[in-house]
Amino acid sequence: MSNFIQTLNDAWQRTNSLLCVGLDPEPGKFPGALAGRSDAIFEFCRTIVDATAPYASSFKPQIAYFAAHRAEDQLEQLIAHIHANHPGLPVILDAKRGDIGSTAEQYAREAFERYKADAVTVNPYMGFDSIEPYLEHEGKGVIVLCRTSNAGGSDLQFLETGGRPLYQVVAQLAAQKWNASGQLGLVVGATFPKEIEVVRGIVGDMPLLIPGIGAQGGDVQATVTAGRTANGTGMLINSSRAIIYAGKGDDFAPAAAQAAKETRDRINAFR
């Protein structure tokens, strides 16, 4: 059985892409053809996935956008569709879970047994015992929040601890103590390229999930230069809204495909 890191490495090489397409469905933004359909969220996301898959190396559905609309069953259906129709492209469930061990066990089952995700994002604020239950699912990826792309991330992540900011402590713990399964990655925002470079120096070739290049305005060249590994990979560079809402009308699929292609090419120009 292949594991998350192997699948990811294979996908980077096979697709020649570091692009991760984020799936944040908002029914109010869907084209008219989907209005009123009970399966609108699945159909929108499925169409986006099929259109952008030639240019992506992974997908990242955000669980809140499904759960808020009672569409968890459509999320299950979507992940099954990706695995069946685009095999080898890993699915990262963006859930940012973080709770005590017994609860984390249930969240891990939800992510990996119910949704069949290849990886899940987790919050390290409660320490290793809140992350450990995810590592017990063989071959599954666990992507730990480290230096997030939002402005308020600095409130805690830049607090000095032992003479260095907390996000660097998290990076070191993830790389040296927590990575028992060998399947860990880190979230580092594209809005902070200097910090991406620092984290890369701490964690070696560990994969970095990098949000923030699209609607949040992160600089692609600075991001790629700071975060790439020696072989020009090592990053899941995520763009959500800038791709999935590139088109407003019934041409939304080709518009998303074009936006994904342009983003992939922009990333590749600096690898």
HUBELCOR-V543697 format. One record per residue. RES is the residue in one letter. BURIAL is I if it has 24 or more other C-alpha atoms within 12 Angstrom, else O. Layout:
res->RES burial->BURIAL
res->RES burial->BURIAL
This chain:
res->M burial->O
res->S burial->O
res->N burial->I
res->F burial->I
res->I burial->I
res->Q burial->I
res->T burial->I
res->L burial->I
res->N burial->I
res->D burial->I
res->A burial->I
res->W burial->I
res->Q burial->O
res->R burial->O
res->T burial->I
res->N burial->I
res->S burial->I
res->L burial->I
res->L burial->I
res->C burial->I
res->V burial->I
res->G burial->I
res->L burial->I
res->D burial->I
res->P burial->I
res->E burial->I
res->P burial->I
res->G burial->O
res->K burial->O
res->F burial->I
res->P burial->I
res->G burial->O
res->A burial->O
res->L burial->O
res->A burial->O
res->G burial->O
res->R burial->O
res->S burial->O
res->D burial->I
res->A burial->I
res->I burial->I
res->F burial->I
res->E burial->I
res->F burial->I
res->C burial->I
res->R burial->I
res->T burial->I
res->I burial->I
res->V burial->I
res->D burial->I
res->A burial->I
res->T burial->I
res->A burial->I
res->P burial->I
res->Y burial->I
res->A burial->I
res->S burial->I
res->S burial->I
res->F burial->I
res->K burial->I
res->P burial->I
res->Q burial->I
res->I burial->I
res->A burial->O
res->Y burial->I
res->F burial->I
res->A burial->O
res->A burial->O
res->H burial->O
res->R burial->O
res->A burial->I
res->E burial->I
res->D burial->O
res->Q burial->I
res->L burial->I
res->E burial->I
res->Q burial->I
res->L burial->I
res->I burial->I
res->A burial->I
res->H burial->I
res->I burial->I
res->H burial->I
res->A burial->O
res->N burial->O
res->H burial->I
res->P burial->I
res->G burial->I
res->L burial->I
res->P burial->I
res->V burial->I
res->I burial->I
res->L burial->I
res->D burial->I
res->A burial->I
res->K burial->I
res->R burial->I
res->G burial->I
res->D burial->I
res->I burial->O
res->G burial->O
res->S burial->O
res->T burial->O
res->A burial->I
res->E burial->I
res->Q burial->O
res->Y burial->I
res->A burial->I
res->R burial->O
res->E burial->I
res->A burial->I
res->F burial->I
res->E burial->O
res->R burial->O
res->Y burial->I
res->K burial->I
res->A burial->I
res->D burial->I
res->A burial->I
res->V burial->I
res->T burial->I
res->V burial->I
res->N burial->I
res->P burial->I
res->Y burial->O
res->M burial->O
res->G burial->I
res->F burial->I
res->D burial->O
res->S burial->I
res->I burial->I
res->E burial->I
res->P burial->I
res->Y burial->I
res->L burial->I
res->E burial->I
res->H burial->I
res->E burial->I
res->G burial->I
res->K burial->I
res->G burial->I
res->V burial->I
res->I burial->I
res->V burial->I
res->L burial->I
res->C burial->I
res->R burial->I
res->T burial->I
res->S burial->I
res->N burial->I
res->A burial->O
res->G burial->O
res->G burial->O
res->S burial->O
res->D burial->O
res->L burial->O
res->Q burial->I
res->F burial->O
res->L burial->O
res->E burial->O
res->T burial->O
res->G burial->O
res->G burial->O
res->R burial->O
res->P burial->I
res->L burial->I
res->Y burial->I
res->Q burial->I
res->V burial->I
res->V burial->I
res->A burial->I
res->Q burial->I
res->L burial->I
res->A burial->I
res->A burial->I
res->Q burial->O
res->K burial->O
res->W burial->I
res->N burial->I
res->A burial->O
res->S burial->I
res->G burial->I
res->Q burial->I
res->L burial->I
res->G burial->I
res->L burial->I
res->V burial->I
res->V burial->I
res->G burial->I
res->A burial->I
res->T burial->I
res->F burial->I
res->P burial->I
res->K burial->O
res->E burial->I
res->I burial->I
res->E burial->I
res->V burial->I
res->V burial->I
res->R burial->I
res->G burial->O
res->I burial->I
res->V burial->I
res->G burial->I
res->D burial->I
res->M burial->I
res->P burial->I
res->L burial->I
res->L burial->I
res->I burial->I
res->P burial->I
res->G burial->I
res->I burial->I
res->G burial->I
res->A burial->O
res->Q burial->O
res->G burial->O
res->G burial->I
res->D burial->I
res->V burial->I
res->Q burial->I
res->A burial->I
res->T burial->I
res->V burial->I
res->T burial->I
res->A burial->I
res->G burial->I
res->R burial->I
res->T burial->I
res->A burial->O
res->N burial->O
res->G burial->I
res->T burial->I
res->G burial->I
res->M burial->I
res->L burial->I
res->I burial->I
res->N burial->I
res->S burial->I
res->S burial->I
res->R burial->I
res->A burial->I
res->I burial->I
res->I burial->I
res->Y burial->I
res->A burial->I
res->G burial->O
res->K burial->O
res->G burial->O
res->D burial->O
res->D burial->O
res->F burial->I
res->A burial->I
res->P burial->I
res->A burial->I
res->A burial->I
res->A burial->I
res->Q burial->I
res->A burial->I
res->A burial->I
res->K burial->I
res->E burial->I
res->T burial->I
res->R burial->I
res->D burial->O
res->R burial->I
res->I burial->I
res->N burial->I
res->A burial->O
res->F burial->O
res->R burial->I
